[in-house]
Structure formats: C-alpha cells, structure tokens
C-alpha cells in the first residue's frame, strides 16, 4: 500500500509501522567558551544557562505534545491513513474485509493490527510446489524467440523461492528445453553464465533468420566448371584482338 493514494497527504504508511511513535528532540546546544578572564567567564555562563533553559523547555514542550507526523499528532496521522486505505478498498474490498473480521472496529484498531488484517485478507498465498512444477514443465514454444523463452523462465523462477540459484536454474532449464539440438549441444560444451547462454542462443537464432531471409529472396550463386570459365576467357580475348584492342 504505497505512494499513489498517499501522494497528496504526504504519508508513508510503512513508516508508521517501522518507526513506531517517537518524539524527535533537538540536539543539545553548543555552549559558548568561558575563557580565562573571570568577568568574561561569568557572562558566558549566563548565556550558556539561557541556552540550556531554552533547550530544556523546548524538549519538555515536544514531549508533552507527543510524536508528530507531517504536522499531525501520531494517533491522528494513523487514523487518517487508516481511513484513506479503508476507503480505497472499494465496496467489494470492504465487504471482503468485514467478512473475515466482522467484529473489527476501525477507530479502535491500532494501525499495526489494521495493516496485519489487510495482509491476511488480501495477500495472495502462493503454492510454491505448483509454481515449481509449472517452471520445470515449461517448454519452448514454436512461436517464441530465444529471448522471450528465457525471459519467461526467469519470471517464473522468481515465484519459486529458489534463492541464489534462481538464475542458474533458469539457465539450465533454458538449455534443456531449447528447441534446437545444435544450440543445446554448443551450450553444453562449456560452462556458461546465464547471460552468456542467452547471448549465444540469440546469435545462433539471428544467423538462422539471416540464412532463411537470403534463401527466401532467391539469391543463388551460379557455379561453373573450370574449363567453361577458361573457354569464356579465351573467346573474350579473341574478340578483343579482332577489334584491334590490346
């Protein structure tokens, strides 16, 4: 539940949860040096006392006022944020919330508890086992490019709680499932990083596409036997001599 609906109000609801209510006090003022002259030291002591008295009074005033958020008392800021979130749920969302917590009273629920209730009501619980089955059974589709297939594997891997092995497993599945035996064999000949595997596959794919484009354009290189090439050269030489060219 972040920025958009709170931009105008200037609140960060996560800050209300993480920081907790606290009073920010000003730092202790820096005192004037007393010096070695008794008369000067007496004057400086009086100034320092006034500074400390003013600082202590300000601290007392801030403590008595209580913690503040953007110019509002902490409790009022929490109530306002709860109201914004509650109204943003919409009719269906509010109905779903009260079905799960029928006895909850918004004005008496702490902000921490309210946020916890929201997570329990709306946070999607994923089936990691099913996500992993979907990942390992994902095949390279005929209409997919190498980059599209690899990107889809990476996206699916983020939902499988694979930790630091996420990219490595996506790379291994990419090599295993790619729809070409030649590129699979090349990728298995050496240990490659995930990025290198994609780069090699894309290079091979680009070469295949270029070859197909040349073939479809009907570009054919005509080859003739050596004796025919020599005969053509002799005939051109005779024609040139007959015309008086050297």
HELIX and SHEET records of a PDB file:
HELIX    1   1 UNK A    3  UNK A    6  5                                   4    
HELIX    2   2 UNK A   13  UNK A   18  1                                   6    
HELIX    3   3 UNK A   38  UNK A   65  1                                  28    
HELIX    4   4 UNK A   74  UNK A   88  1                                  15    
HELIX    5   5 UNK A   90  UNK A  100  1                                  11    
HELIX    6   6 UNK A  111  UNK A  122  1                                  12    
HELIX    7   7 UNK A  128  UNK A  136  1                                   9    
HELIX    8   8 UNK A  146  UNK A  157  1                                  12    
HELIX    9   9 UNK A  163  UNK A  165  5                                   3    
HELIX   10  10 UNK A  166  UNK A  177  1                                  12    
HELIX   11  11 UNK A  181  UNK A  188  1                                   8    
HELIX   12  12 UNK A  194  UNK A  216  1                                  23    
HELIX   13  13 UNK A  226  UNK A  242  1                                  17    
SHEET    1   A 2 UNK A  68  UNK A  69  0                                        
SHEET    2   A 2 UNK A  72  UNK A  73 -1                                        
END                                                                             
